[in-house]
Amino acid sequence: MRKAVLAGVILGVLSGCGGSDGDGGNDQGDFRNPMPTKQSVTKVFSLLGENEYSNLYQDVDLPHEAGSDLALKNNRWFCNAFACAVDNNTPPMDGMIRRHDIDQNLIPVYVNNANGLPEFEVHKNIYDGIKLIEDAVGRKVFDLSDADGEIPVVQIEILHDDGSMVWSHEVDYSSLPTEGGFIFEFNYEQAGHTGLCGAAGKGPWDSSGSTIIAADSTVVNLGWQWIRIASEDATCTHSPELVAHELTHALGFRYHFAGFGGEDRPSDPRPVYGSHVFGHQAKEVLKQLFAHDIGSDVNNMNIPNY
Ligand SMILES: [Zn+2]
């Protein structure tokens, strides 16, 4: 077994609304969505491992020990800190490409049918959003297939019997065949919960950003991430681009940028909303992420001059 040196970071978007991702479904159009440049793509990558990690807590207890409540619930890689590592000497790395190792394992994807509805169907936008990501990367990224070649529908409880929320550390994944993956929760009730049209996080009600569990200070496919798309209403519309946007957060992009729901602000990387939720710059960044080796120096990447 390979030595598991693990580090994790909480990913997602820190914004003015409580550390959550306030993604709306409304496309503001291309006018604030410039073509990517070598400089802009390099800048986005530098944010993947930027100094914010110096503020992150590390959890050195991963994986949670066999027999523990988390292990029994197939949640051994649960990280409740901003960063997780089994070894204090391996903090999250700055300036380095860290990502899922899709050569080893495609990322398992599930769709949750929390209430066990008999008529449940996987929303077409999930397939279309996944296709947007894989078209951008130029290869398969996700493992969708159950026996029918479709995304497996699972039933994970997200509310306790008394109606209270099942928190990230309480979720029972023991019915799932993998130790991690992305779980879609579609048409969740926005009102009274998060107020977001889309969100990525480490649990069904978590909006603080996705957790990526890493080995050798780079990303591997461990741990659970939830991607939630709200019910459609006056403020939220469904689209494949919104699905692709949340998937991109879950793949490690913490901040918005021009062509990914935000715009460039030279001195402040925090998100400003306004550009296409999944525009051509987001596609280019994903393509370059997976075109480069894990551990690549973000400041010395071979990025074309557009
Ligand atoms: Zn976002």
py3Dmol code that shows the C-alpha trace and the ligand (Angstrom):
import py3Dmol

protein = """\
ATOM      1  CA  MET A   1       0.000   0.000   0.000  1.00  0.00           C
ATOM      2  CA  ARG A   2       1.364   3.368  -0.861  1.00  0.00           C
ATOM      3  CA  LYS A   3       2.291   5.554   1.992  1.00  0.00           C
ATOM      4  CA  ALA A   4      -0.596   7.825   2.659  1.00  0.00           C
ATOM      5  CA  VAL A   5       0.661  11.269   3.406  1.00  0.00           C
ATOM      6  CA  LEU A   6      -2.424  13.320   3.508  1.00  0.00           C
ATOM      7  CA  ALA A   7      -3.209  16.908   3.479  1.00  0.00           C
ATOM      8  CA  GLY A   8      -6.451  18.564   2.765  1.00  0.00           C
ATOM      9  CA  VAL A   9      -7.734  21.976   2.224  1.00  0.00           C
ATOM     10  CA  ILE A  10     -11.151  23.428   2.287  1.00  0.00           C
ATOM     11  CA  LEU A  11     -12.021  24.671  -1.096  1.00  0.00           C
ATOM     12  CA  GLY A  12     -14.840  26.749  -2.283  1.00  0.00           C
ATOM     13  CA  VAL A  13     -15.448  30.384  -2.397  1.00  0.00           C
ATOM     14  CA  LEU A  14     -15.054  32.758   0.465  1.00  0.00           C
ATOM     15  CA  SER A  15     -17.375  35.602  -0.086  1.00  0.00           C
ATOM     16  CA  GLY A  16     -19.114  38.247   1.878  1.00  0.00           C
ATOM     17  CA  CYS A  17     -21.940  35.908   2.736  1.00  0.00           C
ATOM     18  CA  GLY A  18     -20.512  33.751   5.455  1.00  0.00           C
ATOM     19  CA  GLY A  19     -17.837  31.902   3.578  1.00  0.00           C
ATOM     20  CA  SER A  20     -20.240  30.462   1.149  1.00  0.00           C
ATOM     21  CA  ASP A  21     -20.571  30.264  -2.543  1.00  0.00           C
ATOM     22  CA  GLY A  22     -23.302  32.585  -3.621  1.00  0.00           C
ATOM     23  CA  ASP A  23     -23.485  31.336  -7.116  1.00  0.00           C
ATOM     24  CA  GLY A  24     -26.488  32.463  -8.993  1.00  0.00           C
ATOM     25  CA  GLY A  25     -27.840  30.816 -12.051  1.00  0.00           C
ATOM     26  CA  ASN A  26     -28.033  33.989 -14.032  1.00  0.00           C
ATOM     27  CA  ASP A  27     -25.558  34.408 -16.812  1.00  0.00           C
ATOM     28  CA  GLN A  28     -24.450  37.992 -17.074  1.00  0.00           C
ATOM     29  CA  GLY A  29     -23.167  37.502 -20.572  1.00  0.00           C
ATOM     30  CA  ASP A  30     -19.788  37.575 -22.197  1.00  0.00           C
ATOM     31  CA  PHE A  31     -19.053  41.257 -22.050  1.00  0.00           C
ATOM     32  CA  ARG A  32     -17.116  40.897 -18.812  1.00  0.00           C
ATOM     33  CA  ASN A  33     -15.661  37.622 -19.835  1.00  0.00           C
ATOM     34  CA  PRO A  34     -12.341  38.248 -21.563  1.00  0.00           C
ATOM     35  CA  MET A  35     -10.360  35.642 -23.361  1.00  0.00           C
ATOM     36  CA  PRO A  36      -7.800  34.011 -21.106  1.00  0.00           C
ATOM     37  CA  THR A  37      -4.214  35.098 -21.278  1.00  0.00           C
ATOM     38  CA  LYS A  38      -1.101  33.249 -20.186  1.00  0.00           C
ATOM     39  CA  GLN A  39      -0.866  35.750 -17.369  1.00  0.00           C
ATOM     40  CA  SER A  40      -4.462  35.302 -16.239  1.00  0.00           C
ATOM     41  CA  VAL A  41      -4.280  31.513 -16.276  1.00  0.00           C
ATOM     42  CA  THR A  42      -1.026  31.573 -14.315  1.00  0.00           C
ATOM     43  CA  LYS A  43      -2.661  33.851 -11.785  1.00  0.00           C
ATOM     44  CA  VAL A  44      -5.569  31.472 -11.298  1.00  0.00           C
ATOM     45  CA  PHE A  45      -3.160  28.617 -10.694  1.00  0.00           C
ATOM     46  CA  SER A  46      -1.199  30.630  -8.194  1.00  0.00           C
ATOM     47  CA  LEU A  47      -4.435  30.935  -6.210  1.00  0.00           C
ATOM     48  CA  LEU A  48      -4.685  27.153  -6.020  1.00  0.00           C
ATOM     49  CA  GLY A  49      -1.880  27.076  -3.523  1.00  0.00           C
ATOM     50  CA  GLU A  50      -1.736  30.587  -2.289  1.00  0.00           C
ATOM     51  CA  ASN A  51      -0.668  31.906   1.048  1.00  0.00           C
ATOM     52  CA  GLU A  52      -4.105  31.768   2.541  1.00  0.00           C
ATOM     53  CA  TYR A  53      -3.125  28.250   3.566  1.00  0.00           C
ATOM     54  CA  SER A  54      -0.842  29.741   6.176  1.00  0.00           C
ATOM     55  CA  ASN A  55      -4.017  30.550   8.062  1.00  0.00           C
ATOM     56  CA  LEU A  56      -5.417  27.068   7.794  1.00  0.00           C
ATOM     57  CA  TYR A  57      -5.686  24.617  10.587  1.00  0.00           C
ATOM     58  CA  GLN A  58      -4.353  21.168  10.051  1.00  0.00           C
ATOM     59  CA  ASP A  59      -6.006  18.013  11.186  1.00  0.00           C
ATOM     60  CA  VAL A  60      -3.343  15.392  11.744  1.00  0.00           C
ATOM     61  CA  ASP A  61      -5.745  12.572  12.557  1.00  0.00           C
ATOM     62  CA  LEU A  62      -6.452  11.356   9.039  1.00  0.00           C
ATOM     63  CA  PRO A  63      -7.445   8.724   8.284  1.00  0.00           C
ATOM     64  CA  HIS A  64      -9.787   8.387  11.226  1.00  0.00           C
ATOM     65  CA  GLU A  65      -9.026   5.155  12.983  1.00  0.00           C
ATOM     66  CA  ALA A  66     -10.774   1.937  12.175  1.00  0.00           C
ATOM     67  CA  GLY A  67     -13.696   1.380  14.490  1.00  0.00           C
ATOM     68  CA  SER A  68     -14.310   5.052  15.066  1.00  0.00           C
ATOM     69  CA  ASP A  69     -17.715   6.456  14.337  1.00  0.00           C
ATOM     70  CA  LEU A  70     -16.406   8.180  11.203  1.00  0.00           C
ATOM     71  CA  ALA A  71     -14.714   5.018   9.949  1.00  0.00           C
ATOM     72  CA  LEU A  72     -17.851   2.963  10.513  1.00  0.00           C
ATOM     73  CA  LYS A  73     -19.739   5.459   8.385  1.00  0.00           C
ATOM     74  CA  ASN A  74     -17.195   5.182   5.553  1.00  0.00           C
ATOM     75  CA  ASN A  75     -16.071   8.715   6.277  1.00  0.00           C
ATOM     76  CA  ARG A  76     -12.483   8.002   7.308  1.00  0.00           C
ATOM     77  CA  TRP A  77     -11.139  10.977   5.388  1.00  0.00           C
ATOM     78  CA  PHE A  78     -13.442  13.520   6.952  1.00  0.00           C
ATOM     79  CA  CYS A  79     -11.599  16.770   7.466  1.00  0.00           C
ATOM     80  CA  ASN A  80     -13.175  19.279   9.769  1.00  0.00           C
ATOM     81  CA  ALA A  81     -10.306  21.706   9.650  1.00  0.00           C
ATOM     82  CA  PHE A  82      -9.294  24.067   6.921  1.00  0.00           C
ATOM     83  CA  ALA A  83      -6.507  21.677   6.058  1.00  0.00           C
ATOM     84  CA  CYS A  84      -5.795  18.090   6.931  1.00  0.00           C
ATOM     85  CA  ALA A  85      -2.609  16.091   7.053  1.00  0.00           C
ATOM     86  CA  VAL A  86      -1.436  12.916   8.734  1.00  0.00           C
ATOM     87  CA  ASP A  87       1.975  14.379   9.199  1.00  0.00           C
ATOM     88  CA  ASN A  88       2.743  17.824  10.541  1.00  0.00           C
ATOM     89  CA  ASN A  89       5.709  17.949   8.225  1.00  0.00           C
ATOM     90  CA  THR A  90       3.528  17.829   5.170  1.00  0.00           C
ATOM     91  CA  PRO A  91       1.430  20.951   5.197  1.00  0.00           C
ATOM     92  CA  PRO A  92      -0.535  21.876   2.124  1.00  0.00           C
ATOM     93  CA  MET A  93       1.921  23.025  -0.480  1.00  0.00           C
ATOM     94  CA  ASP A  94       1.983  26.486  -1.929  1.00  0.00           C
ATOM     95  CA  GLY A  95       2.795  27.079  -5.532  1.00  0.00           C
ATOM     96  CA  MET A  96       2.269  23.510  -6.625  1.00  0.00           C
ATOM     97  CA  ILE A  97      -0.280  21.858  -8.859  1.00  0.00           C
ATOM     98  CA  ARG A  98      -2.461  19.646  -6.757  1.00  0.00           C
ATOM     99  CA  ARG A  99      -5.384  17.871  -8.257  1.00  0.00           C
ATOM    100  CA  HIS A 100      -7.195  14.600  -8.509  1.00  0.00           C
ATOM    101  CA  ASP A 101      -5.075  11.838  -9.953  1.00  0.00           C
ATOM    102  CA  ILE A 102      -7.467  10.755 -12.672  1.00  0.00           C
ATOM    103  CA  ASP A 103      -4.880   8.466 -14.237  1.00  0.00           C
ATOM    104  CA  GLN A 104      -5.204   6.305 -11.150  1.00  0.00           C
ATOM    105  CA  ASN A 105      -8.868   6.744 -10.411  1.00  0.00           C
ATOM    106  CA  LEU A 106     -11.676   8.574 -12.081  1.00  0.00           C
ATOM    107  CA  ILE A 107     -13.747  10.499  -9.577  1.00  0.00           C
ATOM    108  CA  PRO A 108     -16.817   8.535  -8.498  1.00  0.00           C
ATOM    109  CA  VAL A 109     -20.059  10.460  -8.931  1.00  0.00           C
ATOM    110  CA  TYR A 110     -23.371   9.743  -7.259  1.00  0.00           C
ATOM    111  CA  VAL A 111     -26.747  11.421  -7.196  1.00  0.00           C
ATOM    112  CA  ASN A 112     -28.604  11.430  -3.931  1.00  0.00           C
ATOM    113  CA  ASN A 113     -32.250  10.529  -3.709  1.00  0.00           C
ATOM    114  CA  ALA A 114     -32.475  11.368  -0.048  1.00  0.00           C
ATOM    115  CA  ASN A 115     -36.177  10.670   0.273  1.00  0.00           C
ATOM    116  CA  GLY A 116     -36.151   7.480  -1.756  1.00  0.00           C
ATOM    117  CA  LEU A 117     -38.645   8.870  -4.258  1.00  0.00           C
ATOM    118  CA  PRO A 118     -39.796   6.082  -6.567  1.00  0.00           C
ATOM    119  CA  GLU A 119     -39.965   8.326  -9.647  1.00  0.00           C
ATOM    120  CA  PHE A 120     -36.516   9.783  -9.096  1.00  0.00           C
ATOM    121  CA  GLU A 121     -34.529  10.653 -12.218  1.00  0.00           C
ATOM    122  CA  VAL A 122     -31.039  12.035 -12.550  1.00  0.00           C
ATOM    123  CA  HIS A 123     -31.390  15.566 -13.878  1.00  0.00           C
ATOM    124  CA  LYS A 124     -30.075  15.916 -17.431  1.00  0.00           C
ATOM    125  CA  ASN A 125     -28.056  18.982 -16.443  1.00  0.00           C
ATOM    126  CA  ILE A 126     -25.823  16.772 -14.308  1.00  0.00           C
ATOM    127  CA  TYR A 127     -24.817  14.751 -17.347  1.00  0.00           C
ATOM    128  CA  ASP A 128     -24.462  17.897 -19.441  1.00  0.00           C
ATOM    129  CA  GLY A 129     -22.431  19.684 -16.763  1.00  0.00           C
ATOM    130  CA  ILE A 130     -20.093  16.721 -16.458  1.00  0.00           C
ATOM    131  CA  LYS A 131     -19.714  16.709 -20.235  1.00  0.00           C
ATOM    132  CA  LEU A 132     -18.746  20.395 -20.165  1.00  0.00           C
ATOM    133  CA  ILE A 133     -15.949  19.574 -17.721  1.00  0.00           C
ATOM    134  CA  GLU A 134     -14.725  16.545 -19.645  1.00  0.00           C
ATOM    135  CA  ASP A 135     -14.846  18.383 -22.977  1.00  0.00           C
ATOM    136  CA  ALA A 136     -12.721  21.143 -21.443  1.00  0.00           C
ATOM    137  CA  VAL A 137     -10.207  18.720 -19.954  1.00  0.00           C
ATOM    138  CA  GLY A 138     -10.196  16.561 -23.075  1.00  0.00           C
ATOM    139  CA  ARG A 139     -10.607  13.238 -21.320  1.00  0.00           C
ATOM    140  CA  LYS A 140     -12.738  11.380 -18.850  1.00  0.00           C
ATOM    141  CA  VAL A 141     -12.616  12.778 -15.330  1.00  0.00           C
ATOM    142  CA  PHE A 142     -15.587  11.141 -13.642  1.00  0.00           C
ATOM    143  CA  ASP A 143     -16.682   7.583 -13.116  1.00  0.00           C
ATOM    144  CA  LEU A 144     -20.403   7.663 -13.781  1.00  0.00           C
ATOM    145  CA  SER A 145     -21.199   4.126 -14.515  1.00  0.00           C
ATOM    146  CA  ASP A 146     -23.389   1.852 -12.581  1.00  0.00           C
ATOM    147  CA  ALA A 147     -24.460  -1.384 -14.194  1.00  0.00           C
ATOM    148  CA  ASP A 148     -26.697   0.518 -16.600  1.00  0.00           C
ATOM    149  CA  GLY A 149     -23.983   2.953 -17.631  1.00  0.00           C
ATOM    150  CA  GLU A 150     -25.689   5.752 -15.754  1.00  0.00           C
ATOM    151  CA  ILE A 151     -24.858   7.745 -12.675  1.00  0.00           C
ATOM    152  CA  PRO A 152     -25.626   5.630  -9.607  1.00  0.00           C
ATOM    153  CA  VAL A 153     -28.504   6.920  -7.533  1.00  0.00           C
ATOM    154  CA  VAL A 154     -27.883   6.521  -3.828  1.00  0.00           C
ATOM    155  CA  GLN A 155     -29.932   7.180  -0.747  1.00  0.00           C
ATOM    156  CA  ILE A 156     -28.003   9.090   1.876  1.00  0.00           C
ATOM    157  CA  GLU A 157     -29.929  10.505   4.786  1.00  0.00           C
ATOM    158  CA  ILE A 158     -29.532  14.257   5.077  1.00  0.00           C
ATOM    159  CA  LEU A 159     -32.166  14.848   7.755  1.00  0.00           C
ATOM    160  CA  HIS A 160     -32.502  13.114  11.089  1.00  0.00           C
ATOM    161  CA  ASP A 161     -35.830  11.586  12.063  1.00  0.00           C
ATOM    162  CA  ASP A 162     -36.643  14.715  14.019  1.00  0.00           C
ATOM    163  CA  GLY A 163     -36.107  16.860  10.925  1.00  0.00           C
ATOM    164  CA  SER A 164     -32.791  18.336  12.010  1.00  0.00           C
ATOM    165  CA  MET A 165     -29.897  18.449   9.590  1.00  0.00           C
ATOM    166  CA  VAL A 166     -27.365  15.671   9.337  1.00  0.00           C
ATOM    167  CA  TRP A 167     -24.051  17.469   9.703  1.00  0.00           C
ATOM    168  CA  SER A 168     -20.988  16.672   7.667  1.00  0.00           C
ATOM    169  CA  HIS A 169     -19.404  14.481  10.345  1.00  0.00           C
ATOM    170  CA  GLU A 170     -22.648  12.538  10.852  1.00  0.00           C
ATOM    171  CA  VAL A 171     -23.333  11.467   7.281  1.00  0.00           C
ATOM    172  CA  ASP A 172     -23.441   7.700   6.831  1.00  0.00           C
ATOM    173  CA  TYR A 173     -21.716   6.641   3.602  1.00  0.00           C
ATOM    174  CA  SER A 174     -21.464   2.978   4.537  1.00  0.00           C
ATOM    175  CA  SER A 175     -23.848   1.954   1.747  1.00  0.00           C
ATOM    176  CA  LEU A 176     -21.498   3.365  -0.913  1.00  0.00           C
ATOM    177  CA  PRO A 177     -18.810   1.233  -2.561  1.00  0.00           C
ATOM    178  CA  THR A 178     -16.034   3.853  -2.649  1.00  0.00           C
ATOM    179  CA  GLU A 179     -14.180   5.782   0.054  1.00  0.00           C
ATOM    180  CA  GLY A 180     -15.039   9.084  -1.521  1.00  0.00           C
ATOM    181  CA  GLY A 181     -16.499  10.876  -4.469  1.00  0.00           C
ATOM    182  CA  PHE A 182     -18.810  13.665  -5.497  1.00  0.00           C
ATOM    183  CA  ILE A 183     -22.454  13.485  -4.480  1.00  0.00           C
ATOM    184  CA  PHE A 184     -25.069  15.595  -6.201  1.00  0.00           C
ATOM    185  CA  GLU A 185     -28.025  16.907  -4.284  1.00  0.00           C
ATOM    186  CA  PHE A 186     -30.331  18.390  -6.881  1.00  0.00           C
ATOM    187  CA  ASN A 187     -33.387  20.533  -6.284  1.00  0.00           C
ATOM    188  CA  TYR A 188     -32.606  21.080  -2.652  1.00  0.00           C
ATOM    189  CA  GLU A 189     -34.753  23.617  -0.914  1.00  0.00           C
ATOM    190  CA  GLN A 190     -32.990  26.916  -1.011  1.00  0.00           C
ATOM    191  CA  ALA A 191     -35.280  28.854   1.266  1.00  0.00           C
ATOM    192  CA  GLY A 192     -34.374  28.658   4.900  1.00  0.00           C
ATOM    193  CA  HIS A 193     -31.165  26.807   4.294  1.00  0.00           C
ATOM    194  CA  THR A 194     -28.338  28.374   2.393  1.00  0.00           C
ATOM    195  CA  GLY A 195     -29.900  30.934   0.118  1.00  0.00           C
ATOM    196  CA  LEU A 196     -27.601  29.771  -2.657  1.00  0.00           C
ATOM    197  CA  CYS A 197     -28.379  28.558  -6.144  1.00  0.00           C
ATOM    198  CA  GLY A 198     -25.389  26.280  -6.133  1.00  0.00           C
ATOM    199  CA  ALA A 199     -22.782  25.259  -3.616  1.00  0.00           C
ATOM    200  CA  ALA A 200     -19.949  22.837  -3.052  1.00  0.00           C
ATOM    201  CA  GLY A 201     -19.063  21.592   0.402  1.00  0.00           C
ATOM    202  CA  LYS A 202     -18.030  18.669   2.545  1.00  0.00           C
ATOM    203  CA  GLY A 203     -21.546  17.755   3.573  1.00  0.00           C
ATOM    204  CA  PRO A 204     -25.168  18.069   2.478  1.00  0.00           C
ATOM    205  CA  TRP A 205     -25.677  21.311   4.372  1.00  0.00           C
ATOM    206  CA  ASP A 206     -22.169  22.663   4.326  1.00  0.00           C
ATOM    207  CA  SER A 207     -21.416  25.813   2.391  1.00  0.00           C
ATOM    208  CA  SER A 208     -17.918  26.522   3.599  1.00  0.00           C
ATOM    209  CA  GLY A 209     -16.345  25.006   0.512  1.00  0.00           C
ATOM    210  CA  SER A 210     -15.312  21.603  -0.682  1.00  0.00           C
ATOM    211  CA  THR A 211     -12.644  19.681   1.112  1.00  0.00           C
ATOM    212  CA  ILE A 212     -10.022  18.088  -1.020  1.00  0.00           C
ATOM    213  CA  ILE A 213      -8.054  15.342   0.670  1.00  0.00           C
ATOM    214  CA  ALA A 214      -4.529  15.124  -0.592  1.00  0.00           C
ATOM    215  CA  ALA A 215      -1.727  12.598  -0.511  1.00  0.00           C
ATOM    216  CA  ASP A 216       1.910  13.553  -0.884  1.00  0.00           C
ATOM    217  CA  SER A 217       0.604  17.110  -0.582  1.00  0.00           C
ATOM    218  CA  THR A 218      -1.282  16.750  -3.822  1.00  0.00           C
ATOM    219  CA  VAL A 219      -4.799  15.709  -4.476  1.00  0.00           C
ATOM    220  CA  VAL A 220      -6.082  12.165  -4.512  1.00  0.00           C
ATOM    221  CA  ASN A 221      -9.538  10.757  -4.722  1.00  0.00           C
ATOM    222  CA  LEU A 222     -10.474  10.396  -1.102  1.00  0.00           C
ATOM    223  CA  GLY A 223     -13.210  11.905   0.953  1.00  0.00           C
ATOM    224  CA  TRP A 224     -16.659  13.113   0.089  1.00  0.00           C
ATOM    225  CA  GLN A 225     -17.792  16.286  -1.543  1.00  0.00           C
ATOM    226  CA  TRP A 226     -21.331  17.463  -2.071  1.00  0.00           C
ATOM    227  CA  ILE A 227     -22.503  19.525  -4.988  1.00  0.00           C
ATOM    228  CA  ARG A 228     -25.859  21.099  -4.460  1.00  0.00           C
ATOM    229  CA  ILE A 229     -28.069  22.717  -7.024  1.00  0.00           C
ATOM    230  CA  ALA A 230     -31.104  24.513  -5.658  1.00  0.00           C
ATOM    231  CA  SER A 231     -34.663  24.246  -6.831  1.00  0.00           C
ATOM    232  CA  GLU A 232     -35.517  26.616  -9.610  1.00  0.00           C
ATOM    233  CA  ASP A 233     -37.313  29.755  -8.562  1.00  0.00           C
ATOM    234  CA  ALA A 234     -37.311  33.442  -9.318  1.00  0.00           C
ATOM    235  CA  THR A 235     -33.632  33.792  -8.492  1.00  0.00           C
ATOM    236  CA  CYS A 236     -32.199  30.438  -9.533  1.00  0.00           C
ATOM    237  CA  THR A 237     -32.258  28.694 -12.858  1.00  0.00           C
ATOM    238  CA  HIS A 238     -30.748  25.340 -13.668  1.00  0.00           C
ATOM    239  CA  SER A 239     -28.136  25.020 -16.344  1.00  0.00           C
ATOM    240  CA  PRO A 240     -25.333  22.655 -17.298  1.00  0.00           C
ATOM    241  CA  GLU A 241     -22.989  25.610 -16.783  1.00  0.00           C
ATOM    242  CA  LEU A 242     -24.035  25.962 -13.153  1.00  0.00           C
ATOM    243  CA  VAL A 243     -23.356  22.256 -12.610  1.00  0.00           C
ATOM    244  CA  ALA A 244     -19.951  22.631 -14.296  1.00  0.00           C
ATOM    245  CA  HIS A 245     -19.245  25.687 -12.145  1.00  0.00           C
ATOM    246  CA  GLU A 246     -19.841  23.798  -8.891  1.00  0.00           C
ATOM    247  CA  LEU A 247     -17.864  20.832 -10.159  1.00  0.00           C
ATOM    248  CA  THR A 248     -14.984  23.183 -10.865  1.00  0.00           C
ATOM    249  CA  HIS A 249     -15.096  24.413  -7.263  1.00  0.00           C
ATOM    250  CA  ALA A 250     -15.105  20.814  -6.099  1.00  0.00           C
ATOM    251  CA  LEU A 251     -12.096  20.118  -8.295  1.00  0.00           C
ATOM    252  CA  GLY A 252     -10.136  22.645  -6.310  1.00  0.00           C
ATOM    253  CA  PHE A 253     -10.768  26.161  -7.515  1.00  0.00           C
ATOM    254  CA  ARG A 254     -11.489  28.216  -4.473  1.00  0.00           C
ATOM    255  CA  TYR A 255     -11.988  31.600  -5.999  1.00  0.00           C
ATOM    256  CA  HIS A 256     -14.014  33.079  -8.764  1.00  0.00           C
ATOM    257  CA  PHE A 257     -12.160  34.670 -11.606  1.00  0.00           C
ATOM    258  CA  ALA A 258     -12.987  36.239 -14.940  1.00  0.00           C
ATOM    259  CA  GLY A 259     -14.838  33.617 -16.941  1.00  0.00           C
ATOM    260  CA  PHE A 260     -15.719  31.753 -13.744  1.00  0.00           C
ATOM    261  CA  GLY A 261     -18.375  33.879 -12.164  1.00  0.00           C
ATOM    262  CA  GLY A 262     -15.983  36.622 -11.162  1.00  0.00           C
ATOM    263  CA  GLU A 263     -13.800  39.298 -12.575  1.00  0.00           C
ATOM    264  CA  ASP A 264     -10.187  40.228 -12.146  1.00  0.00           C
ATOM    265  CA  ARG A 265      -9.322  42.437  -9.247  1.00  0.00           C
ATOM    266  CA  PRO A 266      -5.581  42.855  -9.174  1.00  0.00           C
ATOM    267  CA  SER A 267      -5.114  43.277  -5.456  1.00  0.00           C
ATOM    268  CA  ASP A 268      -7.938  41.174  -4.105  1.00  0.00           C
ATOM    269  CA  PRO A 269      -8.642  37.607  -5.153  1.00  0.00           C
ATOM    270  CA  ARG A 270     -11.983  37.370  -3.421  1.00  0.00           C
ATOM    271  CA  PRO A 271     -14.914  36.841  -5.705  1.00  0.00           C
ATOM    272  CA  VAL A 272     -16.814  39.488  -7.499  1.00  0.00           C
ATOM    273  CA  TYR A 273     -19.788  38.150  -9.331  1.00  0.00           C
ATOM    274  CA  GLY A 274     -20.524  39.056 -12.845  1.00  0.00           C
ATOM    275  CA  SER A 275     -18.937  36.963 -15.561  1.00  0.00           C
ATOM    276  CA  HIS A 276     -20.083  33.755 -17.157  1.00  0.00           C
ATOM    277  CA  VAL A 277     -20.407  30.988 -14.574  1.00  0.00           C
ATOM    278  CA  PHE A 278     -18.457  28.595 -16.791  1.00  0.00           C
ATOM    279  CA  GLY A 279     -16.863  30.579 -19.559  1.00  0.00           C
ATOM    280  CA  HIS A 280     -13.922  29.881 -21.789  1.00  0.00           C
ATOM    281  CA  GLN A 281     -11.371  30.942 -19.222  1.00  0.00           C
ATOM    282  CA  ALA A 282     -12.680  28.370 -16.738  1.00  0.00           C
ATOM    283  CA  LYS A 283     -12.442  25.762 -19.478  1.00  0.00           C
ATOM    284  CA  GLU A 284      -8.866  26.717 -20.269  1.00  0.00           C
ATOM    285  CA  VAL A 285      -7.862  26.604 -16.613  1.00  0.00           C
ATOM    286  CA  LEU A 286      -9.310  23.106 -16.231  1.00  0.00           C
ATOM    287  CA  LYS A 287      -7.570  21.977 -19.398  1.00  0.00           C
ATOM    288  CA  GLN A 288      -4.222  23.247 -18.124  1.00  0.00           C
ATOM    289  CA  LEU A 289      -4.767  21.821 -14.646  1.00  0.00           C
ATOM    290  CA  PHE A 290      -5.062  18.303 -15.976  1.00  0.00           C
ATOM    291  CA  ALA A 291      -2.486  18.788 -18.736  1.00  0.00           C
ATOM    292  CA  HIS A 292       0.211  19.385 -16.111  1.00  0.00           C
ATOM    293  CA  ASP A 293       1.711  16.883 -13.743  1.00  0.00           C
ATOM    294  CA  ILE A 294       0.701  16.861 -10.128  1.00  0.00           C
ATOM    295  CA  GLY A 295       3.367  18.745  -8.221  1.00  0.00           C
ATOM    296  CA  SER A 296       4.204  21.085 -11.097  1.00  0.00           C
ATOM    297  CA  ASP A 297       5.465  24.502 -10.085  1.00  0.00           C
ATOM    298  CA  VAL A 298       2.605  26.870 -10.835  1.00  0.00           C
ATOM    299  CA  ASN A 299       5.023  29.642 -11.714  1.00  0.00           C
ATOM    300  CA  ASN A 300       6.828  27.567 -14.309  1.00  0.00           C
ATOM    301  CA  MET A 301       4.018  25.952 -16.195  1.00  0.00           C
ATOM    302  CA  ASN A 302       3.994  25.550 -19.891  1.00  0.00           C
ATOM    303  CA  ILE A 303       0.920  27.606 -20.699  1.00  0.00           C
ATOM    304  CA  PRO A 304       0.397  28.786 -24.237  1.00  0.00           C
ATOM    305  CA  ASN A 305       0.404  32.463 -25.029  1.00  0.00           C
ATOM    306  CA  TYR A 306      -3.097  32.946 -26.255  1.00  0.00           C
TER     307      TYR A 306
END
"""
ligand_1 = """\
1
ZN
Zn -18.909 29.763 -7.446
"""
view = py3Dmol.view(width=600, height=400)
view.addModel(protein, "pdb")
view.setStyle({"model": 0}, {"cartoon": {"style": "trace"}})
view.addModel(ligand_1, "xyz")
view.setStyle({"model": 1}, {"stick": {}})
view.zoomTo()
view.show()
